[in-house]
Amino acid sequence: MSTPEISQVLAQMRVLAAQAGAPAVNESSPAKGGSFQQLLTESIGKVNDLQQQASSLKTAFERGDDNVDLAQVMIATQKAGLAFTAMAEVRNKLVDAYRDVMNMPL
């Protein structure tokens, strides 16, 4: 893509973002937030936290804790399972992208 084509695409993206109500992307400013590695590490940590929370709720329910009911346990378990499945899909997509890049001809 040439420079004018890229500028046109960026202009179209800004128009679509404005129509959708999203903040416009400024190409001159660096991305705010952390690195991709930091984002991925935090996401894995959150999935781990959900799994540990579900496990502790299961244990409390099995011990007969009156403050924990079956609905809480089931919801926490489903959240943890869904988060793990999503993380596995992200990992699979990253591995596929890595393989695609490594197989590109020079």
Buried (B, 14 or more C-beta within 10 A) or exposed (E): EEEEEEEEEBEEBBEEEEEEEEEEEEEEEEEEEEEEEEEBEEBBEEBBEBBEBBEEBBEBBEEEEEEBEEEBBBEBBEBBEEBBEEBEEEEEEEEEEEEEEEEEEE
